[in-house]
Amino acid sequence: FFARGVLETVKKLRWTPTVVHCHGWFSSIVPIYLKKVFADDPIFKEVKIVVSLYGDGFDKPLDAGMKEKIANEGVKDKKLSILDTPSYENLCRYVMEYADGIILASDAVTPEIIELVRNSGKPLLEYQSPDAEDFFDNYNRFYDSIQ
């Protein structure tokens, strides 16, 4: 509900984003909506999607009905089977399918997720310490590389 509401608000306000940057697992449904549900909408047609991953996994799986809920929103996708087991790792794997770029935004991202990201072939910005002198320059270069 939250993700779709945000995107519907963007449409109503007639904002045309260049980049949609999703932070953490809570926003993971946004890239799927953008690429599957809103794909033909002129406001979102050219948008690039960046996903930032954190060390915010969870011990228990997501609701077993998550896959069905996504399908009921109009997502017709063979890749949805990734969520047959709705774990944090599978959610990251699924959302990476729809990202144009991925950022490791925490030094606490698990080695398993880091390996998935590196093997995805997607543009990647490795973890950057906020104290680093070139922090903002690295982010700017990353954004430039996906556009």
DSSP file (Angstrom, degrees, kcal/mol; ACC not computed):
  #  RESIDUE AA STRUCTURE BP1 BP2  ACC     N-H-->O    O-->H-N    N-H-->O    O-->H-N    TCO  KAPPA ALPHA  PHI   PSI    X-CA   Y-CA   Z-CA
    1    1 A F     >        0   0    0      0, 0.0     4,-2.4     0, 0.0     5,-0.2   0.000 360.0 360.0 360.0 -47.2    0.0    0.0    0.0
    2    2 A F  H  >  +     0   0    0      1,-0.2     4,-2.1     2,-0.2     5,-0.2   0.936 360.0  47.6 -59.0 -49.7    2.7    2.5    1.0
    3    3 A A  H  > S+     0   0    0      1,-0.2     4,-2.0     2,-0.2    -1,-0.2   0.924 114.1  45.2 -61.7 -47.4    4.8    1.9   -2.2
    4    4 A R  H  > S+     0   0    0      1,-0.2     4,-2.7     2,-0.2    -1,-0.2   0.893 110.6  55.3 -65.0 -38.8    1.9    2.3   -4.6
    5    5 A G  H  X S+     0   0    0     -4,-2.4     4,-2.0     1,-0.2    -1,-0.2   0.892 107.0  49.9 -60.5 -41.2    0.6    5.3   -2.7
    6    6 A V  H  X S+     0   0    0     -4,-2.1     4,-2.1     2,-0.2    -1,-0.2   0.936 112.8  46.2 -62.8 -46.6    3.9    7.1   -3.1
    7    7 A L  H  X S+     0   0    0     -4,-2.0     4,-2.0     1,-0.2    -2,-0.2   0.879 111.1  51.6 -67.3 -37.6    4.0    6.4   -6.9
    8    8 A E  H  X S+     0   0    0     -4,-2.7     4,-2.5     2,-0.2    -1,-0.2   0.877 109.1  52.0 -64.7 -36.9    0.4    7.5   -7.3
    9    9 A T  H  X S+     0   0    0     -4,-2.0     4,-2.3     2,-0.2    -2,-0.2   0.918 107.0  52.1 -64.6 -43.5    1.2   10.7   -5.5
   10   10 A V  H  <>S+     0   0    0     -4,-2.1     5,-2.1     1,-0.2     4,-0.4   0.910 111.3  48.4 -58.4 -42.7    4.1   11.3   -7.8
   11   11 A K  H ><5S+     0   0    0     -4,-2.0     3,-1.2     1,-0.2    -2,-0.2   0.936 110.3  50.2 -62.3 -47.6    1.8   10.8  -10.8
   12   12 A K  H 3<5S+     0   0    0     -4,-2.5    -1,-0.2     1,-0.3    -2,-0.2   0.869 112.1  47.3 -61.4 -36.6   -0.9   13.2   -9.4
   13   13 A L  T 3<5S-     0   0    0     -4,-2.3    -1,-0.3    -5,-0.2    -2,-0.2   0.519 109.0-128.8 -81.9  -4.7    1.7   15.9   -8.8
   14   14 A R  T < 5 +     0   0    0     -3,-1.2     2,-0.4    -4,-0.4    -3,-0.2   0.833  49.7 159.5  59.2  36.7    3.1   15.3  -12.4
   15   15 A W      < -     0   0    0     -5,-2.1    -1,-0.2    -6,-0.2    -2,-0.1  -0.748  29.1-156.0 -85.1 135.1    6.6   14.9  -11.2
   16   16 A T        -     0   0    0     -2,-0.4    28,-0.1    28,-0.0     2,-0.1  -0.876  14.2-153.7-113.1  98.6    8.8   13.1  -13.6
   17   17 A P        -     0   0    0      0, 0.0     3,-0.1     0, 0.0    29,-0.1  -0.402  16.9-161.8 -74.0 147.0   11.7   11.6  -11.7
   18   18 A T  S    S+     0   0    0      1,-0.4    30,-2.4    29,-0.1     2,-0.4   0.835  83.8  17.1 -85.8 -43.1   15.1   10.9  -13.3
   19   19 A V  E     -a   48   0A   0     28,-0.2     2,-0.5     2,-0.0    -1,-0.4  -0.994  62.0-159.0-132.2 136.2   16.1    8.6  -10.6
   20   20 A V  E     -a   49   0A   0     28,-2.7    30,-2.6    -2,-0.4     2,-0.6  -0.981  15.5-161.9-112.0 120.3   14.1    6.8   -7.9
   21   21 A H  E     -a   50   0A   0     -2,-0.5     2,-0.5    28,-0.2    30,-0.2  -0.908   3.0-162.2-109.0 115.2   16.4    5.8   -5.1
   22   22 A C  E     -a   51   0A   0     28,-3.1    30,-3.3    -2,-0.6     2,-0.6  -0.836   3.4-155.4-102.6 130.0   15.0    3.1   -2.8
   23   23 A H  E     -a   52   0A   0     -2,-0.5     4,-0.5    28,-0.2     3,-0.2  -0.914  50.4 -21.7-111.2 120.2   16.5    2.6    0.7
   24   24 A G  S >  S-     0   0    0     28,-2.4     3,-1.0    -2,-0.6    28,-0.1   0.103  89.8 -61.4  77.5 172.3   16.3   -0.7    2.5
   25   25 A W  G >  S+     0   0    0      1,-0.2     3,-1.7     2,-0.2     4,-0.2   0.770 122.0  70.6 -66.6 -27.5   13.9   -3.7    2.3
   26   26 A F  G 3  S+     0   0    0      1,-0.3     3,-0.3    -3,-0.2    -1,-0.2   0.815 103.9  41.9 -63.2 -29.3   10.8   -1.7    3.2
   27   27 A S  G X  S+     0   0    0     -3,-1.0     3,-1.7    -4,-0.5    -1,-0.3   0.302  82.5 109.4 -96.5   9.6   10.9    0.1   -0.2
   28   28 A S  T <>  +     0   0    0     -3,-1.7     4,-0.6     1,-0.3    -1,-0.2   0.695  69.4  61.2 -64.9 -19.9   11.8   -3.0   -2.2
   29   29 A I  H 3> S+     0   0    0     -3,-0.3     4,-2.4    -4,-0.2    -1,-0.3   0.729  87.1  77.2 -77.1 -21.1    8.4   -3.3   -3.9
   30   30 A V  H <> S+     0   0    0     -3,-1.7     4,-2.8     1,-0.2     5,-0.2   0.926  92.0  48.8 -58.9 -50.0    8.9    0.1   -5.5
   31   31 A P  H  > S+     0   0    0      0, 0.0     4,-2.2     0, 0.0    -1,-0.2   0.881 111.2  51.8 -58.8 -35.5   11.3   -1.0   -8.3
   32   32 A I  H  X>S+     0   0    0     -4,-0.6     4,-2.0     2,-0.2     5,-0.6   0.932 111.0  46.8 -66.2 -45.6    8.9   -3.9   -9.1
   33   33 A Y  I  X>S+     0   0    0     -4,-2.4     5,-3.0     3,-0.2     4,-1.3   0.934 112.6  50.7 -59.2 -46.4    5.9   -1.5   -9.4
   34   34 A L  I  <5S+     0   0    0     -4,-2.8    -2,-0.2     1,-0.2    -1,-0.2   0.893 118.0  37.0 -62.0 -40.4    8.0    0.9  -11.6
   35   35 A K  I  <5S+     0   0    0     -4,-2.2    -1,-0.2    -5,-0.2    -2,-0.2   0.707 133.1  22.2 -86.6 -20.2    9.1   -1.8  -14.0
   36   36 A K  I  <5S+     0   0    0     -4,-2.0    -3,-0.2    -5,-0.2    -2,-0.2   0.798 130.4  28.6-114.9 -45.9    6.0   -3.9  -14.1
   37   37 A V  I  <<S+     0   0    0     -4,-1.3     3,-0.3    -5,-0.6    -3,-0.2   0.879 132.8  28.6 -88.8 -41.0    2.9   -2.0  -13.1
   38   38 A F  S > <S+     0   0    0     -5,-3.0     3,-1.6     1,-0.2     6,-0.3   0.201  84.1 116.3-104.6  14.9    3.8    1.6  -14.1
   39   39 A A  T 3  S+     0   0    0     -6,-0.3    -1,-0.2     1,-0.3    -2,-0.1   0.799  79.7  42.8 -58.2 -34.0    6.2    0.6  -17.0
   40   40 A D  T 3  S+     0   0    0     -3,-0.3    -1,-0.3    -4,-0.1    -2,-0.1   0.464  85.3 111.9 -94.0  -1.0    4.1    2.3  -19.7
   41   41 A D    X>  -     0   0    0     -3,-1.6     4,-1.3    -7,-0.2     3,-1.2  -0.599  67.5-139.1 -74.0 125.8    3.3    5.4  -17.7
   42   42 A P  T 34 S+     0   0    0      0, 0.0     4,-0.4     0, 0.0    -1,-0.1   0.791 100.3  60.7 -57.6 -28.5    5.1    8.4  -19.4
   43   43 A I  T 34 S+     0   0    0      1,-0.2     3,-0.1     2,-0.1    -2,-0.0   0.854 119.0  26.1 -66.8 -33.6    6.0    9.8  -16.0
   44   44 A F  T X4 S+     0   0    0     -3,-1.2     3,-1.2    -6,-0.3    -1,-0.2   0.432  91.1 102.5-109.3  -1.3    8.0    6.7  -15.1
   45   45 A K  T 3< S+     0   0    0     -4,-1.3    -1,-0.1     1,-0.3    -2,-0.1   0.837  93.4  30.1 -57.0 -38.6    9.0    5.4  -18.6
   46   46 A E  T 3  S+     0   0    0     -4,-0.4    -1,-0.3   -29,-0.1    -2,-0.1   0.361  89.1 131.3-103.4   4.5   12.6    6.6  -18.5
   47   47 A V    <   -     0   0    0     -3,-1.2     2,-0.4   -13,-0.1   -28,-0.2  -0.271  47.6-143.1 -65.0 141.8   13.2    6.5  -14.7
   48   48 A K  E     -a   19   0A   0    -30,-2.4   -28,-2.7    52,-0.0     2,-0.5  -0.851  13.9-143.3-101.5 142.4   16.4    4.8  -13.4
   49   49 A I  E     -a   20   0A   0     -2,-0.4    51,-3.0   -30,-0.2    52,-1.5  -0.924  14.5-172.6-115.2 125.9   16.1    2.8  -10.2
   50   50 A V  E     -ab  21 101A   0    -30,-2.6   -28,-3.1    -2,-0.5     2,-0.5  -0.953   7.1-160.6-113.9 134.8   18.8    2.7   -7.6
   51   51 A V  E     -ab  22 102A   0     50,-2.1    52,-2.8    -2,-0.4     2,-0.5  -0.970   2.7-156.9-117.6 124.2   18.5    0.3   -4.6
   52   52 A S  E     -ab  23 103A   0    -30,-3.3   -28,-2.4    -2,-0.5     2,-0.4  -0.884  11.4-155.9 -99.2 127.9   20.5    0.9   -1.5
   53   53 A L  E     - b   0 104A   0     50,-3.0    52,-2.1    -2,-0.5    53,-0.5  -0.842  12.8-178.4-105.8 140.6   21.1   -2.2    0.6
   54   54 A Y        -     0   0    0     -2,-0.4     2,-0.8    51,-0.2    56,-0.3  -0.654  46.2 -94.1-123.2 178.3   21.7   -2.1    4.3
   55   55 A G  S    S+     0   0    0     -2,-0.2    54,-0.1    54,-0.2    52,-0.0  -0.290  83.6 121.8 -88.0  49.3   22.4   -4.7    7.0
   56   56 A D        +     0   0    0     -2,-0.8    -1,-0.2    32,-0.0   -31,-0.1  -0.129  31.4 143.8-109.5  36.5   18.7   -4.7    7.8
   57   57 A G        -     0   0    0     -3,-0.1     2,-0.3     1,-0.1    -2,-0.0  -0.047  39.2-133.9 -64.9 175.7   17.9   -8.4    7.3
   58   58 A F        -     0   0    0      1,-0.1    30,-0.4     2,-0.1     4,-0.1  -0.970   8.9-137.1-137.0 152.3   15.4  -10.2    9.4
   59   59 A D  S    S+     0   0    0     -2,-0.3    -1,-0.1    28,-0.1    29,-0.0   0.888  88.1  57.8 -76.1 -40.7   15.4  -13.6   11.1
   60   60 A K  S    S-     0   0    0      1,-0.1    28,-0.1    27,-0.0    -2,-0.1  -0.637  92.0-108.4 -91.7 149.0   11.8  -14.6   10.2
   61   61 A P        -     0   0    0      0, 0.0    26,-0.2     0, 0.0     3,-0.1  -0.284  37.9 -99.9 -69.2 160.8   10.6  -14.9    6.6
   62   62 A L        -     0   0    0     24,-3.1    26,-0.0     1,-0.2     4,-0.0  -0.176  64.3 -57.9 -67.2 171.9    8.2  -12.4    5.2
   63   63 A D    >   -     0   0    0      1,-0.2     3,-2.2     2,-0.1     4,-0.3  -0.301  47.6-130.9 -52.8 131.2    4.5  -13.2    5.0
   64   64 A A  T 3  S+     0   0    0      1,-0.3     3,-0.4     2,-0.1     4,-0.3   0.727 106.1  61.2 -60.0 -21.9    4.1  -16.3    2.9
   65   65 A G  T 3> S+     0   0    0      1,-0.2     4,-2.5     2,-0.1    -1,-0.3   0.359  72.6 100.7 -86.8   5.8    1.4  -14.5    0.9
   66   66 A M  H <> S+     0   0    0     -3,-2.2     4,-2.4     1,-0.2     5,-0.2   0.914  80.0  51.7 -59.0 -44.2    3.8  -11.8   -0.3
   67   67 A K  H  > S+     0   0    0     -3,-0.4     4,-2.3    16,-0.3    -1,-0.2   0.922 111.8  46.9 -58.2 -45.2    4.3  -13.3   -3.7
   68   68 A E  H  > S+     0   0    0     -4,-0.3     4,-2.5     2,-0.2    -1,-0.2   0.885 109.6  53.8 -65.3 -39.3    0.5  -13.5   -4.2
   69   69 A K  H  X S+     0   0    0     -4,-2.5     4,-0.6     2,-0.2    -1,-0.2   0.906 110.0  47.4 -62.5 -41.4    0.0   -9.9   -3.0
   70   70 A I  H ><>S+     0   0    0     -4,-2.4     5,-1.2     1,-0.2     3,-1.0   0.925 112.1  49.8 -65.2 -44.1    2.5   -8.7   -5.6
   71   71 A A  H ><5S+     0   0    0     -4,-2.3     3,-1.7     1,-0.3    -2,-0.2   0.877 105.6  57.5 -61.8 -37.9    0.9  -10.8   -8.3
   72   72 A N  H 3<5S+     0   0    0     -4,-2.5    -1,-0.3     1,-0.3    -2,-0.2   0.666  95.8  65.5 -68.4 -15.8   -2.5   -9.3   -7.3
   73   73 A E  T <<5S-     0   0    0     -3,-1.0    -1,-0.3    -4,-0.6    -2,-0.2   0.376 130.1 -90.7 -85.9   4.8   -1.2   -5.8   -7.9
   74   74 A G  T < 5S+     0   0    0     -3,-1.7     2,-0.8     1,-0.3    -3,-0.2   0.572  79.0 144.8 100.0  11.0   -0.8   -6.7  -11.6
   75   75 A V      < -     0   0    0     -5,-1.2     2,-0.7    -4,-0.1    -1,-0.3  -0.746  23.5-177.4 -87.4 111.2    2.7   -8.0  -11.6
   76   76 A K        +     0   0    0     -2,-0.8     2,-0.3   -40,-0.1     3,-0.1  -0.929  25.9 142.6-108.1 109.9    2.9  -10.8  -14.2
   77   77 A D    >   -     0   0    0     -2,-0.7     3,-1.1     1,-0.1     4,-0.2  -0.957  51.2-150.9-157.9 125.1    6.5  -12.1  -13.9
   78   78 A K  G >  S+     0   0    0     -2,-0.3     3,-1.5     1,-0.2    -1,-0.1   0.814 100.4  65.6 -65.3 -29.5    8.2  -15.4  -14.1
   79   79 A K  G >  S+     0   0    0      1,-0.3     3,-2.3     2,-0.1    -1,-0.2   0.643  76.6  86.5 -69.0 -13.3   10.9  -14.1  -11.7
   80   80 A L  G X   +     0   0    0     -3,-1.1     3,-2.0     1,-0.3    -1,-0.3   0.737  69.9  78.1 -58.8 -21.4    8.3  -13.8   -9.0
   81   81 A S  G X  S+     0   0    0     -3,-1.5     3,-2.1     1,-0.3     4,-0.3   0.712  73.6  78.0 -63.2 -18.3    9.1  -17.4   -8.2
   82   82 A I  G X  S+     0   0    0     -3,-2.3     3,-0.7     1,-0.3    -1,-0.3   0.836  90.4  56.5 -55.4 -31.2   12.2  -16.1   -6.4
   83   83 A L  G <   +     0   0    0     -3,-2.0   -16,-0.3    -4,-0.2    -1,-0.3   0.239  68.6 106.1 -90.3  14.3    9.8  -15.2   -3.6
   84   84 A D  G <  S+     0   0    0     -3,-2.1    -1,-0.2     1,-0.3    -2,-0.1   0.891  94.3  36.8 -55.8 -36.7    8.5  -18.8   -3.2
   85   85 A T  S <  S-     0   0    0     -3,-0.7     2,-2.4    -4,-0.3    -1,-0.3  -0.931  92.6-152.1-111.4 102.3   10.6  -18.6   -0.1
   86   86 A P        +     0   0    0      0, 0.0   -24,-3.1     0, 0.0     2,-0.1  -0.335  39.1 146.6 -81.1  63.7   10.1  -15.0    1.0
   87   87 A S     >  -     0   0    0     -2,-2.4     4,-2.3   -26,-0.2     5,-0.2  -0.431  63.1-108.3 -90.2 168.1   13.4  -14.5    2.8
   88   88 A Y  H  > S+     0   0    0    -30,-0.4     4,-2.5     2,-0.2     5,-0.2   0.927 120.6  51.4 -60.1 -45.7   15.4  -11.3    3.1
   89   89 A E  H  > S+     0   0    0      1,-0.2     4,-2.4     2,-0.2    -1,-0.2   0.910 111.2  46.8 -60.8 -43.2   18.0  -12.7    0.7
   90   90 A N  H  > S+     0   0    0      2,-0.2     4,-2.6     1,-0.2    -1,-0.2   0.862 109.7  53.9 -68.6 -35.0   15.4  -13.7   -1.9
   91   91 A L  H  X S+     0   0    0     -4,-2.3     4,-2.7     2,-0.2     5,-0.2   0.926 110.8  46.6 -63.2 -43.7   13.7  -10.3   -1.6
   92   92 A C  H  X S+     0   0    0     -4,-2.5     4,-2.1     2,-0.2    -2,-0.2   0.920 112.0  51.1 -62.1 -43.7   17.1   -8.6   -2.3
   93   93 A R  H  X S+     0   0    0     -4,-2.4     4,-0.8    -5,-0.2    -2,-0.2   0.914 112.9  46.1 -59.2 -44.0   17.7  -11.0   -5.2
   94   94 A Y  H >< S+     0   0    0     -4,-2.6     3,-0.8     1,-0.2     4,-0.4   0.928 111.9  48.6 -67.6 -45.9   14.2  -10.2   -6.6
   95   95 A V  H >< S+     0   0    0     -4,-2.7     3,-1.4     1,-0.3     4,-0.5   0.841 103.4  62.3 -66.8 -31.1   14.6   -6.4   -6.3
   96   96 A M  H >< S+     0   0    0     -4,-2.1     3,-0.8     1,-0.3    -1,-0.3   0.801  91.4  67.7 -63.0 -27.2   18.0   -6.5   -7.9
   97   97 A E  T << S+     0   0    0     -3,-0.8    -1,-0.3    -4,-0.8    -2,-0.2   0.785 108.3  37.5 -60.2 -26.3   16.3   -7.8  -11.0
   98   98 A Y  T <  S+     0   0    0     -3,-1.4     2,-0.3    -4,-0.4    -1,-0.2   0.374  95.1 102.2-110.3   1.6   14.6   -4.4  -11.4
   99   99 A A    <   -     0   0    0     -3,-0.8   -49,-0.2    -4,-0.5     3,-0.1  -0.635  52.7-160.1 -87.9 145.1   17.4   -2.1  -10.3
  100  100 A D  S    S+     0   0    0    -51,-3.0     2,-0.3     1,-0.3   -50,-0.2   0.617  84.2   8.1 -91.3 -17.7   19.5   -0.1  -12.7
  101  101 A G  E     -b   50   0A   0    -52,-1.5   -50,-2.1    21,-0.1     2,-0.4  -0.979  67.5-147.4-159.7 153.4   22.2    0.3  -10.0
  102  102 A I  E     -bc  51 124A   0     21,-2.6    23,-2.3    -2,-0.3     2,-0.5  -0.981   6.0-162.1-131.2 137.4   22.9   -1.0   -6.5
  103  103 A I  E     -bc  52 125A   0    -52,-2.8   -50,-3.0    -2,-0.4     2,-1.1  -0.971  17.3-143.7-119.2 130.3   24.6    0.7   -3.6
  104  104 A L  E     +b   53   0A   0     21,-2.6    24,-0.4    -2,-0.5   -50,-0.1  -0.811  27.4 178.4 -86.9  99.5   26.0   -1.1   -0.6
  105  105 A A        +     0   0    0    -52,-2.1     2,-0.3    -2,-1.1   -51,-0.2   0.346  56.5  44.0 -92.4   5.5   25.0    1.6    1.9
  106  106 A S    >   -     0   0    0    -53,-0.5     3,-0.8   -52,-0.1    21,-0.2  -0.993  68.2-135.8-147.1 149.2   26.2   -0.1    5.0
  107  107 A D  T 3  S+     0   0    0     -2,-0.3   -53,-0.1     1,-0.2    -1,-0.0   0.411 102.4  70.7 -83.2   4.2   29.3   -2.0    6.1
  108  108 A A  T 3   +     0   0    0      2,-0.1    -1,-0.2     3,-0.0     2,-0.2   0.292  63.4 126.5-102.4   7.9   26.9   -4.4    7.8
  109  109 A V    <   -     0   0    0     -3,-0.8   -54,-0.2   -56,-0.2    -5,-0.0  -0.476  69.2-107.8 -65.3 135.6   25.5   -6.0    4.5
  110  110 A T     >  -     0   0    0    -56,-0.3     4,-2.5    -2,-0.2     3,-0.2  -0.261  17.4-119.1 -67.3 151.1   26.0   -9.7    4.8
  111  111 A P  H  > S+     0   0    0      0, 0.0     4,-2.3     0, 0.0     5,-0.2   0.843 114.2  57.6 -57.0 -33.9   28.6  -11.4    2.6
  112  112 A E  H  > S+     0   0    0      2,-0.2     4,-2.0     1,-0.2     5,-0.1   0.918 109.1  43.7 -64.3 -43.3   25.9  -13.5    0.9
  113  113 A I  H  > S+     0   0    0     -3,-0.2     4,-2.6     2,-0.2    -1,-0.2   0.910 111.7  53.9 -68.4 -41.8   24.1  -10.3   -0.2
  114  114 A I  H  X S+     0   0    0     -4,-2.5     4,-2.7     1,-0.2     5,-0.2   0.917 108.8  49.6 -58.2 -43.1   27.4   -8.7   -1.3
  115  115 A E  H  X S+     0   0    0     -4,-2.3     4,-2.1     2,-0.2    -1,-0.2   0.912 109.7  51.1 -62.8 -42.6   28.1  -11.8   -3.4
  116  116 A L  H  X S+     0   0    0     -4,-2.0     4,-0.6     2,-0.2    -2,-0.2   0.924 112.1  47.4 -58.7 -44.7   24.7  -11.6   -5.0
  117  117 A V  H >< S+     0   0    0     -4,-2.6     3,-1.2     1,-0.2     4,-0.5   0.947 111.9  48.5 -63.3 -49.3   25.1   -7.9   -5.8
  118  118 A R  H >< S+     0   0    0     -4,-2.7     3,-0.5     1,-0.3    -1,-0.2   0.836 113.6  47.9 -62.4 -32.7   28.6   -8.4   -7.3
  119  119 A N  H 3< S+     0   0    0     -4,-2.1    -1,-0.3    -5,-0.2    -2,-0.2   0.543  93.0  80.1 -84.1  -6.9   27.4  -11.3   -9.4
  120  120 A S  T << S-     0   0    0     -3,-1.2    -1,-0.2    -4,-0.6    -2,-0.2   0.747  91.0-135.2 -73.0 -23.0   24.3   -9.4  -10.7
  121  121 A G    <   +     0   0    0     -3,-0.5    -3,-0.1    -4,-0.5    -1,-0.1   0.501  60.2 133.8  79.1   2.7   26.3   -7.5  -13.3
  122  122 A K  S    S-     0   0    0     -5,-0.5    -1,-0.3     1,-0.1   -21,-0.1  -0.520  71.9 -86.9 -82.5 151.8   24.5   -4.3  -12.3
  123  123 A P        -     0   0    0      0, 0.0   -21,-2.6     0, 0.0     2,-0.4  -0.371  55.6-161.4 -54.9 136.3   26.4   -1.1  -11.7
  124  124 A L  E     -c  102   0A   0    -23,-0.2     2,-0.6    -3,-0.1   -21,-0.2  -0.978  24.3-161.1-132.0 134.2   27.6   -1.2   -8.1
  125  125 A L  E     -c  103   0A   0    -23,-2.3   -21,-2.6    -2,-0.4     3,-0.1  -0.964  27.0-141.2-109.7 113.3   28.8    1.4   -5.6
  126  126 A E        -     0   0    0     -2,-0.6    -2,-0.0   -23,-0.2     0, 0.0  -0.184  44.3 -63.1 -65.3 165.0   30.6   -0.3   -2.8
  127  127 A Y        -     0   0    0    -21,-0.2     2,-0.5   -24,-0.1    -1,-0.2  -0.240  54.5-160.2 -53.9 133.2   30.2    0.9    0.7
  128  128 A Q        -     0   0    0    -24,-0.4    -1,-0.1    -3,-0.1   -21,-0.1  -0.978  17.8-126.4-118.8 124.9   31.5    4.4    1.2
  129  129 A S    >   -     0   0    0     -2,-0.5     3,-2.2     1,-0.2     6,-0.1  -0.550  16.1-135.6 -67.5 129.9   32.3    5.8    4.6
  130  130 A P  T 3  S+     0   0    0      0, 0.0    -1,-0.2     0, 0.0     6,-0.1   0.723 105.6  59.2 -59.6 -19.0   30.4    9.0    5.2
  131  131 A D  T 3  S+     0   0    0      4,-0.1    -2,-0.1     3,-0.1     2,-0.0   0.571  79.6 114.6 -84.7  -9.5   33.6   10.4    6.6
  132  132 A A  S X  S-     0   0    0     -3,-2.2     3,-1.5     1,-0.1     4,-0.3  -0.347  70.6-132.3 -65.7 140.8   35.5    9.8    3.3
  133  133 A E  T 3  S+     0   0    0      1,-0.3     3,-0.3     2,-0.1     4,-0.2   0.824 106.9  43.9 -62.2 -32.9   36.7   12.9    1.6
  134  134 A D  T 3> S+     0   0    0      1,-0.2     4,-2.7     2,-0.1    -1,-0.3   0.155  78.1 116.4-100.8  18.5   35.3   11.7   -1.8
  135  135 A F  H <> S+     0   0    0     -3,-1.5     4,-1.8     1,-0.2    -1,-0.2   0.936  81.6  38.3 -51.5 -57.1   32.0   10.4   -0.5
  136  136 A F  H  > S+     0   0    0     -4,-0.3     4,-2.7    -3,-0.3    -1,-0.2   0.876 114.7  54.4 -67.6 -38.1   29.8   12.8   -2.5
  137  137 A D  H  > S+     0   0    0     -4,-0.2     4,-2.5     1,-0.2    -1,-0.2   0.905 107.7  50.8 -61.7 -40.7   32.0   12.6   -5.6
  138  138 A N  H  X S+     0   0    0     -4,-2.7     4,-2.1     2,-0.2    -1,-0.2   0.904 111.4  47.5 -64.7 -41.2   31.7    8.8   -5.6
  139  139 A Y  H  X S+     0   0    0     -4,-1.8     4,-2.7    -5,-0.2     5,-0.2   0.925 111.7  50.5 -65.1 -43.5   27.9    9.0   -5.3
  140  140 A N  H  X S+     0   0    0     -4,-2.7     4,-2.5     1,-0.2    -2,-0.2   0.915 110.7  48.8 -61.4 -42.7   27.7   11.6   -8.1
  141  141 A R  H  X S+     0   0    0     -4,-2.5     4,-1.9     2,-0.2    -1,-0.2   0.895 110.7  51.8 -62.9 -39.1   29.9    9.5  -10.4
  142  142 A F  H  X S+     0   0    0     -4,-2.1     4,-1.0     2,-0.2    -2,-0.2   0.950 110.2  47.1 -62.8 -48.6   27.7    6.5   -9.6
  143  143 A Y  H >X S+     0   0    0     -4,-2.7     3,-0.8     1,-0.2     4,-0.7   0.914 111.7  51.7 -59.2 -42.8   24.5    8.4  -10.5
  144  144 A D  H >< S+     0   0    0     -4,-2.5     3,-0.7     1,-0.2    -1,-0.2   0.860 104.3  58.5 -61.2 -34.9   26.1    9.7  -13.7
  145  145 A S  H 3< S+     0   0    0     -4,-1.9    -1,-0.2     1,-0.2    -2,-0.2   0.736 105.7  47.6 -71.0 -22.1   27.1    6.1  -14.7
  146  146 A I  H <<        0   0    0     -4,-1.0    -1,-0.2    -3,-0.8    -2,-0.2   0.548 360.0 360.0 -96.5  -6.1   23.5    4.8  -14.7
  147  147 A Q    <<        0   0    0     -3,-0.7    -1,-0.2    -4,-0.7    -2,-0.2   0.460 360.0 360.0 -95.2 360.0   22.0    7.6  -16.7
